[in-house]
Amino acid sequence: MDTTYYDHGTAAERWERARMFFDARDYTGAARVLGGLVEEAPELVGPRLLLARSYYHSAQLWRAEAELRVLVELDPVEHYARLMLGRTLQRQGRADEAEPHLRIASALVGDFERV
């Protein structure tokens, strides 16, 4: 498969291309671009979070879960990653595993009614 279009340009240009794919709801296209960006800079939260969201929206839940688990390890107080991990686990029918992540996400944003 030719991936030249997805890998072409600077990191900033590829980030913008990935955002355009995501905004156009081409989640698979966004993931193809973002995969390379995450490989180049695995410590960056933004590209990895958008990659996880792309996987989630394209029903690649096991891939979304893997990226979200890395994010939670990199940044334990990243509330949106916690929320997404909880939702991803729920979509997989794993509500018991999801609950702690959803509770932490709620606490991190100050929604103490849920906790």
C-alpha positions in Angstrom: 0.0 0.0 0.0 1.3 3.4 -0.9 1.4 5.7 2.1 3.2 8.6 0.6 0.3 11.0 1.0 -0.2 10.2 4.6 3.5 10.4 5.5 4.4 13.5 3.3 5.4 16.8 4.7 6.5 18.2 8.0 5.1 17.1 11.3 3.0 20.3 11.5 1.6 19.7 8.0 0.8 16.1 8.8 -0.9 17.2 12.1 -3.0 19.6 10.1 -3.8 16.9 7.5 -4.8 14.5 10.3 -7.1 17.1 11.9 -8.7 17.7 8.5 -9.4 14.0 8.1 -10.8 13.8 11.6 -13.0 16.9 11.1 -14.3 15.3 7.8 -15.1 12.1 9.8 -12.5 10.1 7.9 -11.2 8.5 11.1 -9.3 5.8 9.3 -7.4 8.4 7.2 -6.7 10.4 10.3 -5.3 7.3 12.0 -3.0 6.6 9.1 -1.5 10.0 9.4 -1.4 10.1 13.2 0.3 6.7 13.5 3.4 8.1 12.0 3.3 11.2 14.1 3.0 9.1 17.3 5.9 6.9 16.3 8.0 10.0 15.8 7.0 11.7 19.1 5.5 9.1 21.4 5.7 11.4 24.4 3.3 14.0 22.9 -0.3 13.8 24.2 -2.1 15.6 21.4 -1.4 13.3 18.5 -1.8 10.2 20.6 -5.2 11.4 22.0 -6.4 12.2 18.5 -5.2 8.8 17.3 -7.2 7.1 20.1 -10.2 9.1 19.2 -9.9 8.1 15.6 -9.7 4.5 16.5 -12.7 4.9 18.8 -14.8 6.5 16.2 -13.8 3.9 13.6 -14.7 1.1 16.1 -11.1 -0.1 16.4 -11.7 -0.3 20.1 -8.8 -2.5 21.1 -6.4 0.0 19.3 -8.1 2.9 21.1 -7.8 1.1 24.4 -4.1 0.5 23.8 -3.4 4.2 23.0 -5.5 5.4 25.9 -3.7 3.2 28.3 -0.3 4.6 27.2 -1.8 8.1 27.6 -3.0 7.4 31.1 0.5 6.1 32.0 2.2 9.2 30.4 -0.2 11.7 32.0 -2.3 10.2 34.9 -4.3 13.4 35.3 -5.3 13.7 31.6 -9.1 13.6 32.3 -10.2 13.3 28.7 -8.0 10.2 28.2 -9.5 8.7 31.4 -13.0 9.5 30.2 -12.3 8.0 26.7 -10.7 4.9 28.2 -13.8 4.4 30.4 -16.1 4.8 27.4 -14.0 2.5 25.3 -14.1 -0.2 27.9 -17.9 0.3 28.2 -18.3 -0.1 24.5 -16.5 -3.4 24.8 -18.9 -4.6 27.5 -16.3 -4.2 30.3 -18.3 -1.9 32.6 -16.5 -3.0 35.8 -13.1 -2.1 34.3 -14.5 1.2 33.0 -15.9 2.5 36.3 -12.6 3.5 38.0 -11.5 5.5 35.0 -14.9 7.2 34.7 -14.8 8.1 38.4 -11.2 9.5 38.2 -12.2 11.5 35.1 -15.2 13.0 37.0 -13.0 13.9 40.0 -10.4 15.5 37.8 -12.9 17.9 36.2 -14.6 18.6 39.6 -17.8 16.6 39.0 -17.9 15.2 42.5 -21.6 14.2 42.3 -20.5 11.2 40.1 -17.8 10.1 42.5 
